[in-house]
Amino acid sequence: MKEPAENLPPETIEENLPQMLMDLNDLMDKEPERCEELEEQHKKLEEQLGALVKKNVPIDTEEYKKANEALRKANKSIKDAMEETEEVAETIEKVAKVVSWIEKILSAVA
């Protein structure tokens, strides 16, 4: 018997990938005894995504440099927010900046 469409995952990688990353992190929290195995898969995915970006996005553009700097700041802020809950609002702003710069990269290479 076929599953109803509303129970199926999204159709595209662009929709599925972010959901998988969120779910993978949730699973690592839920299954600490399997965390090492899950982290290995997460690392492989990170490497593949990095290679995909490196192959398709010119790194000598201003947009790339700004996006990378925003990403570095957001990553630091996320780590800080894990330790201090009041840092969450600042972290959200930094992640939003990353999203904005990634959008600019996409526009520049389109």
C-alpha positions as CSV (number, residue, x, y, z in Angstrom):
1,M,0.0,0.0,0.0
2,K,1.4,3.4,-1.0
3,E,1.9,6.1,1.7
4,P,-0.2,9.2,1.5
5,A,1.7,12.2,0.0
6,E,1.5,14.2,3.2
7,N,3.6,11.5,5.0
8,L,6.3,11.4,2.4
9,P,9.5,13.5,2.7
10,P,10.0,16.5,0.4
11,E,10.9,15.8,-3.2
12,T,14.1,17.7,-3.6
13,I,17.6,17.7,-2.1
14,E,17.2,21.4,-1.3
15,E,14.2,20.6,0.9
16,N,15.5,17.3,2.3
17,L,19.0,18.3,3.2
18,P,18.3,21.0,5.8
19,Q,15.7,18.7,7.4
20,M,18.1,15.8,7.5
21,L,20.8,18.0,9.2
22,M,18.4,19.1,11.9
23,D,17.0,15.6,12.4
24,L,20.6,14.2,12.5
25,N,21.5,16.6,15.3
26,D,18.3,15.8,17.2
27,L,19.1,12.1,16.8
28,M,22.6,12.6,18.2
29,D,21.1,14.2,21.2
30,K,18.5,11.4,21.6
31,E,20.9,8.5,21.0
32,P,24.2,9.4,22.8
33,E,25.4,5.8,22.6
34,R,25.4,6.0,18.8
35,C,26.7,9.6,18.6
36,E,30.1,8.6,17.3
37,E,28.7,6.8,14.4
38,L,26.3,9.6,13.6
39,E,29.0,12.2,13.9
40,E,31.1,10.2,11.3
41,Q,28.2,10.5,8.9
42,H,27.7,14.2,9.6
43,K,31.4,14.8,9.0
44,K,31.3,13.0,5.6
45,L,28.3,15.1,4.6
46,E,30.2,18.3,5.7
47,E,33.1,17.3,3.5
48,Q,30.9,16.6,0.5
49,L,29.1,19.9,0.9
50,G,32.4,21.7,1.2
51,A,33.7,20.1,-2.0
52,L,30.5,21.0,-3.8
53,V,30.8,24.7,-2.7
54,K,34.5,24.8,-3.5
55,K,33.8,23.4,-7.0
56,N,30.9,25.8,-7.8
57,V,31.5,29.0,-5.9
58,P,34.4,31.4,-6.7
59,I,36.2,32.1,-3.4
60,D,37.8,35.4,-4.6
61,T,34.5,37.3,-4.6
62,E,33.5,39.9,-2.0
63,E,30.3,38.0,-1.4
64,Y,32.1,34.8,-0.6
65,K,34.5,36.6,1.8
66,K,31.6,38.3,3.6
67,A,29.6,35.1,3.8
68,N,32.6,33.3,5.2
69,E,33.2,36.0,7.8
70,A,29.5,36.0,8.8
71,L,29.6,32.2,9.0
72,R,32.6,32.3,11.3
73,K,30.9,34.8,13.6
74,A,27.7,32.8,13.6
75,N,29.5,29.6,14.5
76,K,31.2,31.3,17.4
77,S,27.9,32.8,18.5
78,I,26.2,29.4,18.4
79,K,28.9,27.9,20.7
80,D,28.5,30.8,23.0
81,A,24.7,30.4,23.0
82,M,25.0,26.8,24.0
83,E,26.7,28.0,27.2
84,E,24.7,31.2,27.8
85,T,21.0,31.2,26.9
86,E,20.9,35.0,26.7
87,E,23.2,34.7,23.7
88,V,20.5,33.1,21.6
89,A,19.1,36.4,20.2
90,E,22.5,37.5,19.1
91,T,23.1,34.1,17.5
92,I,19.9,34.3,15.6
93,E,21.0,37.7,14.1
94,K,24.4,36.3,13.1
95,V,22.9,33.3,11.4
96,A,20.5,35.6,9.6
97,K,23.5,37.5,8.3
98,V,25.0,34.3,7.0
99,V,21.8,33.5,5.2
100,S,21.8,37.0,3.7
101,W,25.4,36.6,2.4
102,I,24.7,33.1,1.0
103,E,21.8,34.6,-0.9
104,K,24.2,37.2,-2.3
105,I,26.6,34.5,-3.4
106,L,23.8,32.6,-5.1
107,S,22.8,35.8,-7.0
108,A,26.4,36.5,-8.0
109,V,27.0,33.0,-9.4
110,A,23.6,32.7,-11.1
